[in-house]
Amino acid sequence: MLKIFQKEIPFWLAMLVIASISAFDSYMSILAGADLGPRELNPMAKYLINLDGGRVALMVGCKTFGTSLALLLCASMRHARYKHMSVVIWALILVQIGVLCSYIPFLFVR
């Protein structure tokens, strides 16, 4: 029984990392608020901000929905024993690490 849980820990830990980085990114987007529009690098996010009149609410909502959908699909693929699941999880983690690294320059600006 314990071996079953040990096999599940890396998967759920990866899901937690993905969700945590996504939550941090949403938090930082809300903090930046109206200042985010001109600085946003992602063209889709920039479009959503402009569509919402310079507010970030629509972008954060769509981002939360997208992350939730990705995590749900990962859980479904895990349940279906998709053989390339580790590739999917690592791809998501690498994208989220890239998002996290985009905040590095702001650590040195006061």
C-alpha positions as CSV (number, residue, x, y, z in Angstrom):
1,M,0.0,0.0,0.0
2,L,2.8,2.4,0.9
3,K,4.5,1.8,-2.5
4,I,1.4,2.9,-4.3
5,F,1.5,6.3,-2.5
6,Q,5.3,6.6,-3.1
7,K,4.6,6.3,-6.8
8,E,2.0,9.0,-6.7
9,I,4.0,11.6,-4.7
10,P,6.2,12.9,-7.7
11,F,3.1,13.4,-9.9
12,W,1.1,15.3,-7.3
13,L,4.2,17.3,-6.3
14,A,4.6,18.3,-9.9
15,M,1.0,19.3,-10.1
16,L,1.5,21.4,-6.9
17,V,4.5,23.1,-8.4
18,I,2.6,24.0,-11.6
19,A,-0.4,25.3,-9.7
20,S,1.8,27.3,-7.3
21,I,3.8,29.1,-10.0
22,S,0.6,29.8,-11.9
23,A,-1.0,31.3,-8.7
24,F,2.2,33.4,-8.1
25,D,2.0,34.7,-11.7
26,S,-1.7,35.6,-11.2
27,Y,-0.9,37.4,-7.9
28,M,1.9,39.4,-9.6
29,S,-0.4,40.3,-12.5
30,I,-3.0,41.6,-10.1
31,L,-0.4,43.6,-8.2
32,A,0.9,45.2,-11.4
33,G,-2.7,46.0,-12.4
34,A,-3.0,48.7,-15.0
35,D,0.8,49.0,-15.3
36,L,1.0,45.4,-16.7
37,G,-0.5,46.2,-20.1
38,P,2.4,48.1,-21.7
39,R,5.0,45.7,-20.1
40,E,3.2,42.4,-20.9
41,L,5.4,40.2,-23.2
42,N,2.8,37.6,-24.1
43,P,0.7,38.8,-27.1
44,M,-2.4,36.8,-26.0
45,A,-2.3,38.2,-22.5
46,K,-1.8,41.7,-23.9
47,Y,-4.8,41.2,-26.2
48,L,-7.0,40.1,-23.2
49,I,-5.8,43.1,-21.2
50,N,-6.6,45.5,-24.0
51,L,-10.0,43.7,-24.6
52,D,-10.8,44.3,-20.9
53,G,-10.0,48.1,-21.1
54,G,-6.5,47.8,-19.5
55,R,-7.7,45.7,-16.6
56,V,-6.1,42.3,-15.8
57,A,-9.3,40.5,-14.6
58,L,-10.1,38.9,-17.9
59,M,-6.5,37.7,-18.4
60,V,-6.3,36.3,-14.9
61,G,-9.6,34.5,-15.3
62,C,-8.6,33.0,-18.7
63,K,-5.2,32.0,-17.3
64,T,-6.8,30.3,-14.2
65,F,-9.2,28.4,-16.5
66,G,-6.3,27.3,-18.8
67,T,-4.2,26.2,-15.9
68,S,-7.1,24.3,-14.3
69,L,-7.9,22.6,-17.6
70,A,-4.2,21.6,-18.1
71,L,-4.1,20.1,-14.6
72,L,-7.4,18.3,-15.1
73,L,-6.1,16.9,-18.4
74,C,-2.9,15.7,-16.6
75,A,-4.9,14.0,-13.9
76,S,-7.1,12.3,-16.6
77,M,-4.0,11.2,-18.6
78,R,-2.5,9.8,-15.4
79,H,-5.7,7.9,-14.6
80,A,-5.7,6.5,-18.2
81,R,-2.0,5.5,-17.8
82,Y,-0.9,7.6,-20.7
83,K,2.6,6.3,-21.4
84,H,4.2,9.8,-22.2
85,M,2.8,11.4,-19.1
86,S,6.2,12.4,-17.7
87,V,7.0,14.3,-21.0
88,V,3.7,16.3,-20.6
89,I,4.4,17.1,-16.9
90,W,8.0,18.1,-17.6
91,A,6.9,20.4,-20.5
92,L,4.4,22.1,-18.2
93,I,7.0,22.5,-15.4
94,L,9.5,23.9,-17.9
95,V,7.0,26.5,-19.2
96,Q,6.1,27.4,-15.6
97,I,9.8,27.8,-14.7
98,G,10.2,30.1,-17.7
99,V,7.3,32.2,-16.3
100,L,8.9,32.3,-12.9
101,C,12.3,33.3,-14.5
102,S,10.5,36.3,-16.2
103,Y,10.2,37.8,-12.7
104,I,14.0,37.7,-12.0
105,P,14.7,41.3,-13.3
106,F,12.1,42.7,-10.9
107,L,14.0,41.3,-8.0
108,F,16.7,43.8,-8.5
109,V,14.5,46.9,-9.1
110,R,13.2,48.8,-6.1
